[in-house]
Amino acid sequence: MKCPNCGSELKKEDYLDIEVDRCENCKGMWLDLDELDQLEDKAFDADGQKGSLMVSSELSRRKCPHCESPLREFQYRIRALRLDYCEKEHGFWLDAGEEERVLQLMQERGMEMGRKYEAEAEWRGTLKKFRKKSAWKI
């Protein structure tokens, strides 16, 4: 397969126990469709709480290394990171270093969810206190 960024040959590589296709020239990485989820799981594996959302996308200058269709670019998880993807569901293109940014964003998501659950538990405890009759006595 050819690199969507520079046209060099992509080489199979093991990255965090995921077999990815890496460009030795520009250091970008092609992830097959399920491999982005596998990468995210390395930092935060609560799939039901990841909350991925693709609001909009625009045509990219790059082409899918599998089908040669134009890739589309989207804002990843509504953060300051733009990734390319194949509309025919072949996978995702990450420029050099973007795999680390994905991991960082997923770690942040895990911490946000932890804080959310702590706050909800504290609120439930507060509500229980107010529901007791003794809490209303002055």
N, C-alpha and C positions, 0 to 999 in steps of 0.2 A: 504494500500500500504506500501511496505517496503522501507526504506531509501536506495538509491543507494550507499551511502557512508559507513554506519555502520550496516545496516540491521534492525535497530529499526523501529517501526511502525511510519508512518507519521501521523500527526494530522492536521486537518483542522484549519486554523487560518486566521483572518482578518489582512491583512497588507496593510495599506494605502487604505482601501476600496477595496482591491482585496482579494478574497478567495484563499489562497495558501495552500500547504501542507508542514508543517514544521516538522523537526526532533527535538524532545526535547532533544535528546542525543548529537548530534554533531552540532545542530543549523543550518544545511543546509536547503535549501528551494527548493521544486519542483514547477515550474511554468508551467501550461498547455500552449500550443502553443501561444494563444493570450494574456496570462497574462504577458509575457515579454514586449510586446508592451504596455500594460496597465501600467506597472511599469515605462517604459521609459516616457510615457505621463505625469507622475506626475512631471517630471522635464522639459520636452521639448515636446510639443504636436504637433509640425508642422511636421506631418508624411511625407510629401513630401520632407522635408529637412533633415531627419534623416541620410540618406546616409548609411544604414547598408550594410556591405559587408562581405561575408564569403569567404575568399581566399582559405583556405585549412583546412582540419581537419585530425585528427588521432584517431585511436581507443583508447577508454578509458577503464580503468579496471572496470568501473561501468556498471550497467545494468539498463534499463528503468524500473521504478516501475509499469508501465502499461503492457508492453508486454515482459519484460525480455530480450529484444534484447540488445546487447552491445551499450552503448552510444558512441558518438564521441565527441572529444574535439576540440574546435576551439578558435582562438584568437578573442575576442569580439571587434568589430569595429576597428580592427587593433590597439588596445591599449594593454597595459600590463595587460590584464585580460583574463583568459582562462575559458570558460564555457563548460559544457557538454550538448549535445542535443540528442534527439532520431531521427534517420533517418526516422522513420515512423510517424514523426510529432506529437508525443504525448506531447513533451514539453522540458523544460530546467532544468538542475540542477545547483543551485548556492550554493557554499560552504558558511559557516558562514561569514557574513559581505559583501559578494559580491553584495548583493542587494543594499547596500549603495554606493558601487563603481559604479554600473550601474547608479544610480541616479546622482552621482557626474560627471560621464562622459557625461551624457545627459545635465546637467547644463552647462558644458564646451562647448558642441556642440551648445547650444542655444546662448551663449556669442560669440562664433566664428562666427555664422551666423549673429548676430547683427553687429559685426565689419565688416564683409564682405559687408553687405548691405550699411553701412555707407561709406565705402571706394568706393563702386561702385557709389553711389550717388555723392560723391565728384568728382570723375573722370568724370562723365557725365557733371557736372557743369563746370569743367575745359575745356572739349571739346566744350561745347556751347560757351564759351568765345573765343576760337580760331576760331570758325566758323564765328563769326561776323567779318565783314570787318574792323571795327575800331581796332580790336586786331592786325591786320597785319600792320597797319600804324605806321611809326616810327616818 
